[in-house]
Amino acid sequence: MFEAAEYIGIIAFAISGFFVAVRSRLDFLGVLISVFLTALGGGIIRDVIVGRTPYTFTQNTPTLIVLSVMVTLIVLKFHKKESIENRSFFIASDSVGLISFSITGALIAIESHLNLTGVLALAFITAVGGGITRDVIINEVPFVFKTGFYGTVALLVALCVYLLHMQGWMNFYTLSAVFFLGVILRIVAYYRKWSIPLV
């Protein structure tokens, strides 16, 4: 289930990277880098931090998904159409990706025997690190720092996973509950426009 959710997240993040690149009027190489970074960059950074060979460099599936999404969007001329980033199905799939990436990052941090700070950091990086890297490269304020509750949801999910681990309650069912509640929280926060206070 979580692998399927992660693939949905890769697709959603790849689409997001595509539209950001098109909006910034990047060339083909720029679009490719934007799509790749958004979808897979966070996982690469996470694996490097814990001293693992990045999953993307050993398995073909993530890269094939990213390339397939990009080619499909170009062939169907989505770069000439209105952005779909604010449509319901995209928000839902993006939420699935955010939560699944957060859980994956937290689990890998726990497997690497990191403390709470490490769990929160790796979950956050896995979920939004690629998008932050992309935005920095194209000279924009990172999306996650402007949308209030987006990155916060990733941290809350990571905290829940860490507490489940500390209490010895972590299993498929409890992780599934965290996953579904996290997705619901993200969707509700988006439509209710929840945000954390500005400084």
Sequence and secondary structure as in RCSB ss.txt:
>XXXX:A:sequence
MFEAAEYIGIIAFAISGFFVAVRSRLDFLGVLISVFLTALGGGIIRDVIVGRTPYTFTQNTPTLIVLSVMVTLIV
LKFHKKESIENRSFFIASDSVGLISFSITGALIAIESHLNLTGVLALAFITAVGGGITRDVIINEVPFVFKTGFY
GTVALLVALCVYLLHMQGWMNFYTLSAVFFLGVILRIVAYYRKWSIPLV
>XXXX:A:secstr
 HHHHHHHHHHHHHHHHHHHHHHTT  HHHHHHHHHIIIIIHHHHHHHHTT   GGGT SHHHHHHHHHHHHHHH
TTGGGS   TTSHHHHHHHHHHHHHHHHHHHHHHHHTT  HHHHHHHHHHHHHHHHHHHHHHTT   GGGTSSSH
HHHHHHHHHHHHHHHHHT  SHHHHHHHHHHHHHHHHHHHHTT      
